[in-house]
Amino acid sequence: MKMFIKSKLFLQGLAIISATAILFSCGGSESTQEVKVDSMISNPHADMAMAKTDSVMPVVSHAEATIANTYPDTAVSGTVKFDTATGGKVKMVLELTIPSKANKNVAVHIHEHGDCGDSGKASHGHWNPTNAQHGKWGSASYHLGDIGNVKLDGKGKGKLTMETDLWSLGGAPDKNIIGRAIIVHGGEDDFKTQPTGNAGSRIGCGVIQ
């Protein structure tokens, strides 16, 4: 009787070990695999982009992002170009076209990770290396990714130009914007709600390269 119980326990242990080995060999849960695949499809170089933002990079004179819609039912297109300017500043020229948002304001932010997967959510939150409160650019407190609102005309076209010495094209992670994401929101930033500005869903995304 004792031999039978020991044999049964031994076989049960083998079954548990085998099941665990199979689970790990399959890469974990199904939901984890789906998130990773979605992220890779949206931006196959996401891992490389995130690695760049965490290390010192060579400084370059030009970078840009091509913005595309994150939802199939909302057309979003645009470009954001960054160039070195006098005094060590970075000049940004942002152009957007969102026909469904004609005559409205939409918020634009730099987000932490250069990954447009999961409808832009994979970019995580606003880029905020100084751990400041969210707010309007140039106010008492704001994220370095708090670009602000872009006013669109009757055709849904808008443009925003700005210069700052708080960004760099390469260099140390606390100033470097290359490898991060530009996110376009469906609503207007109220500059008050923490930490997002209550700007709505992420309808457009592009990675600064």
N, C-alpha and C positions, 0 to 999 in steps of 0.2 A: 504493500500500500504506500509506504514512504517513497519507494523507488518510483512509483507511478506519479505521485505529486511532484517530485523533483523533476521528472522528465517533462511533465506538463508545464511547469514554471519555466523551464529552460526553453521549450519551444515557443512559449508566449514572449519571452525576452527576445528571441531571434526575430520574431514577427515584428515587434516594435522597432528594432534596429533596422530591419529591412525597409519598413515603411518610411522611417526618417531619412534613410539614404536616398530613397526614390524621390522624396519631396525636395531635398536639397539639389539633387541632380536635375530636377525639372525647373529650377530657378525660383522656388518659392511659390507664393500664391498667384492666382490668375490675375487678380486686380493689379498687383505690382508689375507684372509683365505688360499689361495693357497701358499703364501710365508711361512706362519707359519707351515702349514702341511709339506711342503718340508723340512723345517729346522728340524722339529721334527723327520721325517723319517731318515734323515741323521745322526742326533745326538739327541736321545730322552732325553739325560741328559744335553742339552745345557744350559738351565736356571740355573741348579745347577753349571755347570762349570763356567759360567759368575759370579755367586754370589761368588764363591770361589776366583776368581781373584781380587775381590773388597774388600776383607777383610783379616785380618791376619789369617793365617792357621798354624797348627802344622807343624814343620819341620820334614821331613822324609829323609831316606838315599837313596832311590831309586825311580825313576819314569821312565815311558817309553810311547812311542806313536807307534801305528801301522799305517803305511801309506798305503792308498789305493787310487786307481784312482778316479777322480771326473767326468771323461768323459768315457763312455762305449767303445769308439774306441781307447783309449790310455791306455795300461796296465802299471800300476805303483804299485810297492809293496816295502815295506821296514820297517825297525824298527829304532827307535831312543831311545837309553837308556841313562839315566842320573844317575850318582852316586856321592855321596859326596867323595871328595878327600882331600888330606892333605892341611892344611892352609885355610880351610873353602871354598875351591873351589868346583865347580861342573864340573865333567868330562862328556863329551858327546861323544857317539859313534854312528854315523849315517851310516846306510847301505841302499843303494837303488838299485833297479833293474828296468830299463826302457828300454826294448829292442829297441823301436823305436828311442831312443836318443843315440844309441851306438856311441862311439868316440866323444861325445859332452859334453859340460858343461851345467849343469842346476842349477838354483839358488834355495836356500833354506832359508826360513826366519821363524822366530817365529812371529805369528800374534796375535792380541789383544784378540780375543774371541775364546773359544774352541767350535766352531760350524762349521762343514764342509758342511752345507746346501748351496743350490744355487751354486753348482759347486765350493765351497770353498769361495765364496764371502761373506758369512755370518760371516766369521772370521774377517771381517773388515781389517784395514790396519796393517802395521808392528807394533809390540809391541815397543813403544817408550816413556817410562815413563819420560825420561829426556828432551823431546821435542827438540832433536837434529836433524841436517840435516842427510839425508840418506848418507851412504858411506861405504867404506870397513872397515871391523872389524879391530880395532887397529889404524885406521887413526885419523886425527884431529877431525873428527865428524862422528858419525855413530849411528844408532838405536841399542838398546840392542837386538833387534830381527834380526839384519843384520848378519846372520850366514855366508853367502857368496855362492860361487859356488862349486859344486861337479863335478869332472871330471869322466866321465863314460868310461869304456873300450869297447872293441869290442863286448862284449856281453850285453852292457848296464848296467854293474854293477859298483858301485862306493862306496867309503867309506871315511868318514871324521871324524877325532877325534880332539877335542879341550877341553881346560880347562879354566875356568874363575871364578873369585870371584865376578863378576857383576850379577850373577844369584844365586838363592837359590831354594831349594826344599821345599816350604812352606815359612812361615814368612810373612813379609810385602809385599804389592802389588807391590811396586816399584822394587822388585828384584825377586819375586816369579814367576816361569814359569809354575807351575802346573795349569791345567785348561785352558791353552792357546793352540793354534793350531800350528802345524808344516805344512807349506805350501811348496810344490814343484812346481816350475814354469817350463813352457815349454821352456824358453830361459835362456840366461846368463845375470847375473847382471852386468851392466856397471859401477856401483858404483858412477854414476854422476847424472843421471836423477832423479829428485825429484817428489814425495817421494818414488818411487817404484823401481828405478834402471832399468826400461824398461825391466823387466825380462819375460814378456809374461803372458799367461794365467795360471791359477792355475790348474795344471793337477793332483796333488796329495795332500792329506790332512790326518792328524791324530791329535788326541787330546792327550796332555800330561796328563797322569793320574798316 
